Amino acid sequence: MSCCHYYKLSEGNESIFTVDVAAIKYGPGAIHELGQDALQAGLKRVALFTDKTISELPFFAAATSSLRDAGVDFFIYDEVKVEPTDKSFIAAAEAVANENIDGFISIGGGSVIDTCKAANLYATYPDEFLAYVNAPIGEGKPVPGPLKPHIACPTTCGTGSECTGIAVFDLLEKEVKTGIASRALRPTRAVIDPEVTHSLPNNVVAASGFDVLSHALESYTARPYTERAQLTDSTLRPMSQGANPYSDMGCRQALWLTGQHLVRAVQDANDIEARHNMMFAATLAGIAFGNSGVHVPHGMAYSVAGLIKDYQPEGYPTHEPLCPHGISVVVNAPAAFRFTAQASPDRHLEGAKLLGADTGGAGLEDAGEVLALRLSEMMQATKIPNGIGGVGYTQSNVTALTDGAIAQQRLLQNSPRSVERADLESIYSSALAYW
């Protein structure tokens, strides 16, 4: 790997990267084989996690029919909250704690899969809630041992949660989004059926699609793994290890697919080719960022989502204010990538080109601007809000947003460029509006 200029080996720094991937089944109709997947995992009685909307859709009926035909017993937990909270994680764990189950199945978007991960963790190894939550917000305690098998079936083309060991939630008391990260949380198997995307509302496809884009672009531009200090204990090597040659492959392909298909998938619900390609892009990006990690746009997104007051997007539940994860990320992205481009302009410019930008005549010094403009074009074409101002924030909120973001050190330390408090304040101010 020393031949690649982005991964220069140096004395005292990391020279090893790891690759952790869930077993993956992908293709139209895959969810109809769920019963056999459960049997292969040795499951006889499972907790089946979903939400009330998904539980009424035909593909959910097909999944439960497959389980019954295979003789797999299950009970359904459908109280998952869209954009889960610490309270909803705790409620889910309590709901399964006394059930005699040998594994979990999740059918839903990132909220469902993440809630299932958390229930598996806290039901298996009960502890104070903040014990496993990422430091410095929580204690960052390692998961004590293996969890029960978890088969994840994503129903949105975006989060990649079926391929990662990360569970994200809103910590209500502090009004900030954070997470739990551990290889132990990674689902045992991902069953990915692109046909489930056919019924998604356009705005859900847009939000989840920009999550795909951000996963891939942040992972590709992340701090190289070779810039981390060499470890004396290999068991401490982080899951979010930084950009590496393996994650690069998935990032490039995910960015190209997203550039080709995201706008199409949003604008035309009947464009099956586009929606299927976005589902595959989500899988590739999920594998990539599960092994490299994201950085500034995601770190900023946690407080954008956590402090939301009255924004209500189309296609989502209407009983409370909500900023979907993909939207909370991408409204920061143009400003954030203008900032990080100085550290690796060649990668930022390549990212813009993969997304479909005309980079002819652009120099490395133009990388941040070219990428920001391409992101803004795609946001406008898919009716994404115009920056953080579009979801209700003003300059008066920048200090509070920064307070939440600066706590996301697990993400910010993965940035290719050092990020201080003043930098975050400047990026938030620049992210108020783009057009």
C-alpha positions as CSV (number, residue, x, y, z in Angstrom):
1,M,0.0,0.0,0.0
2,S,3.0,2.3,0.3
3,C,2.8,3.0,-3.5
4,C,-0.5,5.0,-2.9
5,H,0.4,8.6,-2.0
6,Y,-2.7,9.0,0.2
7,Y,-1.5,6.1,2.4
8,K,2.1,7.0,3.2
9,L,3.6,4.7,5.8
10,S,5.6,6.4,8.5
11,E,7.5,5.5,11.6
12,G,5.2,5.4,14.7
13,N,1.9,5.5,12.7
14,E,-0.6,2.8,11.8
15,S,0.3,0.4,9.0
16,I,-2.6,-2.0,9.3
17,F,-6.3,-1.6,8.4
18,T,-9.1,-4.1,9.1
19,V,-12.2,-5.1,7.1
20,D,-15.3,-6.2,8.9
21,V,-18.4,-7.0,6.8
22,A,-21.8,-8.6,7.5
23,A,-22.8,-11.5,5.4
24,I,-24.9,-10.0,2.6
25,K,-27.8,-11.4,0.5
26,Y,-28.9,-9.0,-2.2
27,G,-31.4,-9.0,-5.0
28,P,-35.1,-8.6,-5.9
29,G,-37.2,-11.1,-3.9
30,A,-34.5,-11.7,-1.3
31,I,-36.9,-10.9,1.6
32,H,-39.1,-13.9,0.5
33,E,-36.2,-16.2,1.6
34,L,-36.0,-14.7,5.1
35,G,-37.3,-17.9,6.8
36,Q,-34.4,-20.0,5.4
37,D,-31.9,-17.3,6.4
38,A,-33.3,-17.5,10.0
39,L,-32.9,-21.3,10.0
40,Q,-29.4,-21.0,8.7
41,A,-28.6,-18.7,11.6
42,G,-29.9,-21.2,14.0
43,L,-32.9,-19.1,15.0
44,K,-36.1,-20.8,16.3
45,R,-37.8,-17.8,18.1
46,V,-37.0,-14.2,17.2
47,A,-38.0,-10.7,18.1
48,L,-39.1,-9.1,14.8
49,F,-38.6,-5.3,14.8
50,T,-40.4,-3.0,12.5
51,D,-42.7,0.1,12.6
52,K,-46.4,0.4,12.3
53,T,-46.3,1.7,8.7
54,I,-44.0,-1.1,7.4
55,S,-46.0,-3.7,9.2
56,E,-48.9,-3.0,6.9
57,L,-47.0,-3.3,3.6
58,P,-47.1,-6.4,1.3
59,F,-43.3,-7.2,1.6
60,F,-43.7,-7.4,5.4
61,A,-46.5,-9.9,5.0
62,A,-44.2,-11.9,2.6
63,A,-41.4,-11.8,5.2
64,T,-43.6,-13.1,8.0
65,S,-45.1,-15.8,5.8
66,S,-41.6,-17.0,4.9
67,L,-40.8,-17.2,8.6
68,R,-44.0,-19.2,9.4
69,D,-43.3,-21.5,6.4
70,A,-39.9,-22.2,7.8
71,G,-41.3,-22.9,11.3
72,V,-39.6,-19.9,12.9
73,D,-41.6,-18.5,15.8
74,F,-41.6,-14.8,16.3
75,F,-43.2,-11.9,18.1
76,I,-43.5,-8.4,16.5
77,Y,-42.2,-5.3,18.1
78,D,-43.6,-2.4,16.1
79,E,-43.2,0.5,18.5
80,V,-40.0,1.8,16.9
81,K,-39.8,5.6,16.8
82,V,-38.7,7.3,13.6
83,E,-35.4,9.0,14.6
84,P,-35.1,7.0,17.8
85,T,-34.3,8.4,21.2
86,D,-32.7,7.1,24.4
87,K,-36.1,6.5,25.8
88,S,-37.3,4.5,22.7
89,F,-34.1,2.4,22.8
90,I,-34.7,1.6,26.5
91,A,-38.3,0.8,25.9
92,A,-37.3,-1.6,23.1
93,A,-34.8,-3.4,25.3
94,E,-37.3,-3.7,28.1
95,A,-39.9,-5.2,25.7
96,V,-37.6,-8.1,24.8
97,A,-35.7,-8.6,28.0
98,N,-38.0,-11.3,29.4
99,E,-38.9,-13.0,26.1
100,N,-37.3,-16.4,25.4
101,I,-35.7,-15.5,22.1
102,D,-32.5,-16.7,20.4
103,G,-32.1,-13.8,17.9
104,F,-33.5,-10.7,16.2
105,I,-34.8,-9.7,12.8
106,S,-35.3,-6.1,11.8
107,I,-37.3,-5.0,8.8
108,G,-37.2,-1.2,8.3
109,G,-35.1,1.8,7.8
110,G,-32.2,2.9,9.9
111,S,-34.4,3.7,12.8
112,V,-35.7,0.2,13.0
113,I,-32.3,-1.5,12.5
114,D,-30.6,0.8,15.0
115,T,-33.3,0.2,17.6
116,C,-33.0,-3.5,17.1
117,K,-29.2,-3.3,17.6
118,A,-29.7,-1.3,20.9
119,A,-32.3,-3.8,22.1
120,N,-30.0,-6.7,21.4
121,L,-27.2,-4.9,23.4
122,Y,-29.1,-3.8,26.5
123,A,-31.2,-6.9,26.8
124,T,-28.1,-9.1,26.5
125,Y,-25.8,-7.0,28.7
126,P,-27.9,-4.7,30.9
127,D,-26.2,-1.5,32.2
128,E,-26.8,2.1,32.8
129,F,-27.8,3.6,29.4
130,L,-24.9,5.9,29.0
131,A,-22.4,3.1,29.7
132,Y,-22.1,2.1,26.0
133,V,-22.8,5.5,24.4
134,N,-19.9,7.2,22.6
135,A,-17.5,9.3,24.7
136,P,-17.4,12.1,25.7
137,I,-21.2,12.2,25.9
138,G,-21.3,8.6,27.3
139,E,-18.8,6.3,28.9
140,G,-17.9,4.5,25.7
141,K,-17.7,1.2,27.6
142,P,-16.8,-1.8,25.3
143,V,-19.5,-4.3,24.6
144,P,-18.7,-7.2,27.0
145,G,-19.1,-10.0,24.5
146,P,-21.0,-11.3,21.5
147,L,-24.6,-10.4,20.9
148,K,-27.5,-12.6,19.7
149,P,-27.8,-13.1,15.9
150,H,-29.4,-10.2,14.1
151,I,-30.7,-10.4,10.5
152,A,-31.3,-6.8,9.1
153,C,-33.6,-6.2,6.2
154,P,-33.3,-2.5,5.1
155,T,-36.4,-0.9,3.5
156,T,-34.9,2.5,2.6
157,C,-32.1,3.1,0.1
158,G,-29.8,5.0,2.3
159,T,-28.7,4.4,5.9
160,G,-26.4,1.4,5.4
161,S,-27.2,0.4,9.0
162,E,-27.5,-3.2,7.9
163,C,-23.7,-3.2,7.3
164,T,-22.4,-1.2,10.3
165,G,-21.9,-1.5,14.0
166,I,-23.4,1.9,14.7
167,A,-26.7,2.7,16.4
168,V,-27.8,6.4,16.3
169,F,-30.3,8.1,18.6
170,D,-31.4,11.4,20.1
171,L,-30.3,12.0,23.7
172,L,-33.3,14.0,24.8
173,E,-31.9,15.5,28.0
174,K,-29.0,17.1,26.1
175,E,-31.0,17.8,22.8
176,V,-28.3,16.2,20.7
177,K,-28.0,13.1,18.5
178,T,-25.2,10.7,19.3
179,G,-24.6,6.9,19.0
180,I,-23.2,3.6,20.1
181,A,-20.4,2.2,18.0
182,S,-19.1,-1.4,18.3
183,R,-18.2,-4.2,16.0
184,A,-20.5,-6.3,18.2
185,L,-23.5,-4.3,16.9
186,R,-23.0,-5.2,13.3
187,P,-25.8,-7.4,12.1
188,T,-25.0,-11.0,11.5
189,R,-26.6,-11.0,8.0
190,A,-28.1,-8.3,5.8
191,V,-31.0,-9.3,3.5
192,I,-31.3,-6.5,1.0
193,D,-34.3,-6.6,-1.4
194,P,-34.4,-3.5,-3.7
195,E,-38.1,-4.1,-4.5
196,V,-39.0,-2.7,-1.1
197,T,-38.0,0.8,-2.3
198,H,-40.9,0.9,-4.9
199,S,-43.4,2.2,-2.3
200,L,-41.1,4.9,-0.7
201,P,-42.3,8.5,-0.9
202,N,-40.1,10.7,-3.0
203,N,-38.9,12.8,-0.1
204,V,-37.8,9.7,1.8
205,V,-35.8,8.6,-1.2
206,A,-34.2,12.0,-1.3
207,A,-33.3,12.1,2.4
208,S,-32.0,8.5,2.5
209,G,-30.2,9.0,-0.8
210,F,-28.2,12.0,0.5
211,D,-27.3,9.8,3.5
212,V,-25.8,7.4,0.9
213,L,-23.9,10.2,-0.8
214,S,-22.6,11.6,2.5
215,H,-21.5,8.2,3.7
216,A,-19.5,7.6,0.6
217,L,-18.1,11.1,0.2
218,E,-17.1,11.5,3.9
219,S,-15.5,8.1,4.0
220,Y,-13.6,8.8,0.8
221,T,-12.3,12.1,2.1
222,A,-11.7,10.9,5.7
223,R,-8.4,11.1,7.4
224,P,-6.2,8.3,6.1
225,Y,-5.8,5.3,8.4
226,T,-2.0,5.7,8.1
227,E,-2.2,9.1,10.0
228,R,-3.3,7.4,13.2
229,A,-0.8,6.5,15.9
230,Q,0.5,3.0,15.9
231,L,-1.3,0.8,18.5
232,T,0.4,-1.2,21.2
233,D,-2.8,-3.2,21.7
234,S,-4.4,-4.3,18.4
235,T,-7.8,-4.9,20.1
236,L,-8.1,-1.1,20.5
237,R,-8.0,-0.5,16.7
238,P,-11.1,1.6,16.1
239,M,-13.9,0.5,13.8
240,S,-13.9,4.0,12.3
241,Q,-10.2,3.7,11.3
242,G,-10.2,6.3,8.5
243,A,-10.0,6.1,4.8
244,N,-8.3,2.9,3.5
245,P,-7.9,1.1,0.2
246,Y,-10.8,-1.3,0.9
247,S,-13.3,1.4,1.7
248,D,-12.2,3.5,-1.2
249,M,-13.5,0.9,-3.7
250,G,-17.0,1.0,-2.3
251,C,-17.0,4.8,-2.0
252,R,-16.1,5.4,-5.6
253,Q,-18.8,3.1,-6.9
254,A,-21.4,4.4,-4.5
255,L,-20.6,8.0,-5.5
256,W,-20.9,7.2,-9.2
257,L,-24.2,5.3,-8.8
258,T,-25.6,8.1,-6.6
259,G,-24.6,10.8,-9.2
260,Q,-26.3,8.8,-11.9
261,H,-29.4,7.7,-10.1
262,L,-30.4,9.8,-7.0
263,V,-32.2,12.6,-8.8
264,R,-33.9,10.1,-11.1
265,A,-35.0,8.0,-8.2
266,V,-36.6,11.0,-6.4
267,Q,-38.2,12.6,-9.4
268,D,-39.8,9.4,-10.8
269,A,-41.2,6.8,-8.4
270,N,-41.6,4.5,-11.4
271,D,-37.9,4.6,-12.3
272,I,-37.2,1.1,-10.9
273,E,-33.7,1.0,-12.3
274,A,-32.8,4.2,-10.4
275,R,-34.3,3.0,-7.1
276,H,-32.6,-0.4,-7.4
277,N,-29.3,1.2,-8.1
278,M,-29.7,3.5,-5.1
279,M,-30.3,0.5,-2.9
280,F,-27.1,-1.1,-4.1
281,A,-25.2,2.2,-3.6
282,A,-26.5,2.3,0.0
283,T,-25.1,-1.2,0.6
284,L,-21.7,-0.2,-0.9
285,A,-21.5,3.0,1.1
286,G,-22.6,1.2,4.3
287,I,-19.8,-1.3,3.9
288,A,-17.3,1.5,3.2
289,F,-18.2,3.8,6.1
290,G,-18.6,0.9,8.4
291,N,-14.8,0.3,7.9
292,S,-13.6,3.9,7.6
293,G,-16.0,6.3,9.3
294,V,-17.6,9.6,8.4
295,H,-16.6,13.0,9.6
296,V,-17.7,16.7,9.7
297,P,-21.1,16.7,7.9
298,H,-22.3,13.8,10.1
299,G,-20.8,15.4,13.3
300,M,-22.7,18.6,12.5
301,A,-25.9,16.8,11.7
302,Y,-26.4,15.4,15.2
303,S,-27.1,18.8,16.7
304,V,-29.1,19.9,13.6
305,A,-31.5,16.9,14.2
306,G,-31.4,17.1,18.0
307,L,-32.3,20.8,18.3
308,I,-35.1,20.9,15.6
309,K,-38.2,22.8,16.7
310,D,-40.8,23.0,14.0
311,Y,-39.6,21.5,10.8
312,Q,-41.9,18.8,9.3
313,P,-40.9,17.1,6.1
314,E,-43.2,15.4,3.6
315,G,-43.5,11.7,3.7
316,Y,-42.7,11.4,7.5
317,P,-44.9,11.2,10.6
318,T,-46.6,14.5,11.4
319,H,-47.1,14.3,15.1
320,E,-43.9,16.0,16.1
321,P,-41.0,18.1,14.6
322,L,-38.5,16.0,12.8
323,C,-35.4,16.4,10.6
324,P,-34.6,13.1,8.9
325,H,-31.0,12.0,9.3
326,G,-30.1,12.3,5.6
327,I,-31.5,15.9,5.5
328,S,-29.7,16.9,8.7
329,V,-26.5,15.7,7.2
330,V,-26.6,17.1,3.7
331,V,-27.8,20.6,4.7
332,N,-24.3,21.0,6.2
333,A,-22.4,19.2,3.5
334,P,-21.6,21.9,0.9
335,A,-20.1,24.2,3.6
336,A,-18.3,21.4,5.3
337,F,-16.7,20.1,2.2
338,R,-15.5,23.6,1.3
339,F,-13.7,23.5,4.6
340,T,-12.2,20.0,4.4
341,A,-11.2,20.3,0.7
342,Q,-7.9,22.0,1.6
343,A,-6.7,18.8,3.2
344,S,-7.2,16.5,0.2
345,P,-8.3,18.6,-2.8
346,D,-7.7,15.8,-5.3
347,R,-10.2,13.5,-3.5
348,H,-12.8,16.2,-3.2
349,L,-12.4,17.0,-6.9
350,E,-12.7,13.3,-7.8
351,G,-15.8,13.1,-5.6
352,A,-17.4,15.9,-7.5
353,K,-16.6,14.3,-10.8
354,L,-18.0,10.9,-9.7
355,L,-21.2,12.7,-8.7
356,G,-21.5,14.2,-12.2
357,A,-19.9,17.6,-11.9
358,D,-18.1,19.1,-14.9
359,T,-14.6,19.3,-13.6
360,G,-13.0,20.3,-16.9
361,G,-10.6,23.2,-16.3
362,A,-10.9,23.0,-12.6
363,G,-7.7,23.0,-10.5
364,L,-7.1,21.6,-7.1
365,E,-7.7,25.0,-5.6
366,D,-11.3,24.8,-7.0
367,A,-12.1,21.4,-5.5
368,G,-14.2,22.6,-2.5
369,E,-16.2,25.0,-4.6
370,V,-16.8,22.6,-7.5
371,L,-18.0,19.9,-5.0
372,A,-20.2,22.3,-3.1
373,L,-21.9,23.5,-6.2
374,R,-22.6,20.0,-7.4
375,L,-24.1,19.1,-4.1
376,S,-26.3,22.3,-4.2
377,E,-27.5,21.4,-7.7
378,M,-28.5,17.9,-6.6
379,M,-30.2,19.3,-3.4
380,Q,-32.3,21.7,-5.5
381,A,-33.2,19.1,-8.0
382,T,-34.6,16.9,-5.2
383,K,-36.2,19.7,-3.2
384,I,-33.9,19.4,-0.2
385,P,-34.1,22.4,2.1
386,N,-31.8,25.3,1.4
387,G,-29.2,24.7,4.1
388,I,-29.8,24.7,7.8
389,G,-31.9,27.9,7.4
390,G,-34.3,25.7,5.4
391,V,-35.0,23.6,8.4
392,G,-35.6,26.5,10.7
393,Y,-32.2,27.7,12.0
394,T,-30.8,31.3,12.1
395,Q,-27.5,32.8,13.0
396,S,-28.7,33.0,16.6
397,N,-28.7,29.2,16.8
398,V,-25.1,28.7,15.7
399,T,-23.6,28.7,19.2
400,A,-26.1,26.0,20.4
401,L,-25.5,23.9,17.2
402,T,-21.8,24.1,17.8
403,D,-22.1,23.0,21.4
404,G,-23.7,19.8,20.1
405,A,-21.3,19.2,17.3
406,I,-18.1,19.8,19.2
407,A,-19.1,16.8,21.4
408,Q,-19.0,14.5,18.4
409,Q,-15.3,13.8,18.7
410,R,-15.5,10.3,17.4
411,L,-16.5,11.8,14.1
412,L,-14.6,15.0,14.1
413,Q,-11.3,13.2,14.7
414,N,-11.9,11.4,11.4
415,S,-11.8,14.7,9.5
416,P,-8.9,15.1,7.1
417,R,-8.5,18.6,8.5
418,S,-8.4,19.5,12.2
419,V,-11.8,20.9,13.3
420,E,-11.9,23.4,16.2
421,R,-14.9,25.2,17.8
422,A,-14.4,28.3,15.7
423,D,-14.3,26.3,12.5
424,L,-17.7,24.7,13.3
425,E,-19.2,28.1,14.0
426,S,-17.9,29.3,10.7
427,I,-19.2,26.3,8.8
428,Y,-22.6,26.5,10.4
429,S,-22.8,30.2,9.5
430,S,-21.9,29.3,5.9
431,A,-24.5,26.5,5.8
432,L,-27.4,28.8,6.6
433,A,-28.2,29.1,2.8
434,Y,-26.6,28.1,-0.5
435,W,-28.8,29.6,-3.2
